[in-house]
Amino acid sequence: MLKDIISKADYSFLRTDEKLGKNVILLGLCGSYSYGTNNENSDIDIRGCALNSKREILLGRDFEQFIDISTDTVIFSFKKLVQLLTSCNPNVIELLGLKKEHYFEVTDIGRELLDNKELFLSQRAVKSFMGYAEQQFHKLKNACADERLSTAEAENHIEAQRKKLSKLEMNFVRVYYMGFDLLEKGVVKTFRDEEHDLLMGLRNGKFLSAENKPAPEFFGLAEDLRNRFQYAAANTSLPHEPDIKRIEDFIISVNRRVVSSTED
């Protein structure tokens, strides 16, 4: 089972690193598995949050994030995570909307964070989600425009290039659909079951031409998504800004518990 993976030796840092260990309040499976778009070649991506230490809180310091490249694991500090959530960062806010079975660990404070996710939902998502989606689109255009490879190199790289382009197309579409849920329903939903067939079709190259270029159907889909997103942005019931005071009250509550703890 996927949940068993963190018990392996490769993930021992989750238990032994001084920044992590008992400080981890939230740990989940992110990336393709969390979206439901994984295939046999998909990597395991783990994201999480660890409380700042008593010393960091009292001195106003922050470790920001812990990264283990070999396992593609990123653990944000509580302080850094809150900052990213407040800006509706797409790559971070998805951690609050995982399926129950995709969480490896949720402590009491982690549950408080999940239960208060609405604190971070605001119209800031318009800029962050559209920006991320269009970043994928520009990467797609740049990858298509790069034709400097020799014939032999092109033959060797054609399959890898096709996989890269199809994944960029898929992520462009996926982020917009997640943005729709935020703007239209006020919910964070990471697993894309309703769009599964569409997303897997994109990932499998259905919207690429034989020449490894985005097919006309993809550009039509992209235009429809942009139009819907603009309408959703203009009609959303999300507040213009997050409730900063309530967020700060939550931070104070969490940090007070850390500082008053008898543990170092």
C-alpha positions, -999 to 999 in steps of 0.1 A, spaced: 0 0 0 11 36 -7 8 45 30 34 19 39 60 37 18 70 63 45 80 34 68 108 25 44 144 34 51 144 61 24 120 81 44 137 77 78 144 115 78 108 120 86 114 105 120 150 115 126 155 150 114 153 175 142 130 199 122 106 171 115 99 141 138 73 149 164 68 184 148 51 171 117 14 179 118 3 171 83 17 147 58 1 137 25 5 121 -9 5 148 -36 12 150 -73 -3 126 -98 -16 101 -73 -35 128 -55 -50 141 -87 -59 105 -99 -38 109 -130 -10 86 -121 3 58 -143 29 31 -140 57 56 -143 44 81 -118 67 92 -90 57 94 -53 54 131 -42 50 138 -5 42 172 10 36 182 45 39 207 73 59 208 105 55 232 134 82 257 140 103 250 171 99 269 203 133 286 197 123 296 161 91 311 173 106 331 202 135 343 180 113 351 150 132 326 128 119 301 103 134 270 85 108 276 57 110 241 42 128 208 43 135 191 10 146 156 3 153 155 -34 158 117 -37 122 110 -25 106 142 -38 95 152 -4 88 188 8 78 196 43 70 233 48 73 250 82 40 261 97 49 297 92 58 292 55 28 271 48 4 297 62 20 323 40 16 302 9 -20 292 18 -29 328 23 -18 336 -12 -38 306 -25 -7 290 -40 -21 261 -62 8 237 -54 3 241 -16 -34 246 -12 -40 212 -28 -26 197 5 -58 208 22 -81 190 -2 -67 155 -5 -88 124 -2 -89 109 33 -68 79 23 -41 101 8 -31 116 42 -3 97 59 -5 117 91 -29 143 106 -23 154 142 -48 174 162 -33 206 150 -32 193 115 -69 185 118 -75 221 129 -57 233 99 -79 212 76 -111 221 94 -102 258 90 -92 257 53 -119 283 44 -98 309 62 -74 308 32 -99 309 4 -103 342 -13 -102 359 -47 -64 358 -45 -70 324 -61 -79 341 -94 -44 354 -99 -26 325 -85 -45 297 -103 -47 315 -136 -10 324 -133 0 288 -127 -22 275 -155 -9 300 -180 26 292 -169 20 256 -180 7 270 -213 38 291 -220 61 262 -211 41 242 -237 45 268 -264 83 272 -256 88 234 -257 70 232 -291 91 261 -305 124 245 -295 134 227 -327 172 229 -325 177 192 -321 194 173 -349 174 145 -367 191 118 -347 186 136 -314 150 143 -323 144 106 -330 159 98 -296 139 124 -278 105 123 -295 88 100 -270 102 120 -240 91 152 -257 56 138 -263 53 129 -226 65 163 -215 40 181 -238 11 159 -228 18 164 -191 19 202 -196 -14 201 -214 -29 180 -186 -17 202 -158 -30 233 -176 -65 218 -177 -63 203 -142 -54 236 -125 -83 254 -142 -108 227 -130 -94 229 -94 -98 267 -97 -135 263 -108 -142 243 -76 -126 271 -55 -144 300 -73 -177 284 -80 -182 262 -49 -157 275 -23 -141 240 -19 -106 226 -22 -108 194 -42 -75 178 -53 -87 145 -67 -102 151 -101 -126 122 -105 -151 140 -127 -124 150 -152 -104 118 -150 -111 106 -185 -103 140 -200 -71 144 -180 -59 109 -188 -67 115 -225 -45 146 -223 -17 128 -205 -18 100 -231 -14 124 -260 -49 125 -272 -47 163 -277 -13 162 -296 -8 160 -333 14 134 -351 40 162 -353 41 166 -315 22 199 -315 -9 207 -295 -39 197 -316 -66 223 -326 -90 207 -301 -66 216 -273 -67 253 -282 -104 251 -283 -105 235 -249 -81 261 -235 -103 290 -247 -134 274 -231 -115 270 -198 -103 306 -198 -138 320 -206 -153 299 -178 -126 309 -154 -131 346 -162 -169 342 -156 -163 323 -124 -139 350 -112 -164 378 -119 -192 359 -101 -175 342 -72 -188 345 -37 -153 342 -22 -142 372 -2 -118 396 -20 -92 390 7 -86 362 33 -96 369 69 -62 379 81 -73 385 117 -87 349 120 -56 335 103 -34 354 128 -55 342 157 -50 307 145 -12 312 142 -12 327 177 -31 297 191 -8 272 175 24 290 184 13 296 220 8 258 224 43 251 211 60 278 233 41 267 264 49 230 258 73 214 283 91 197 254 122 213 238 
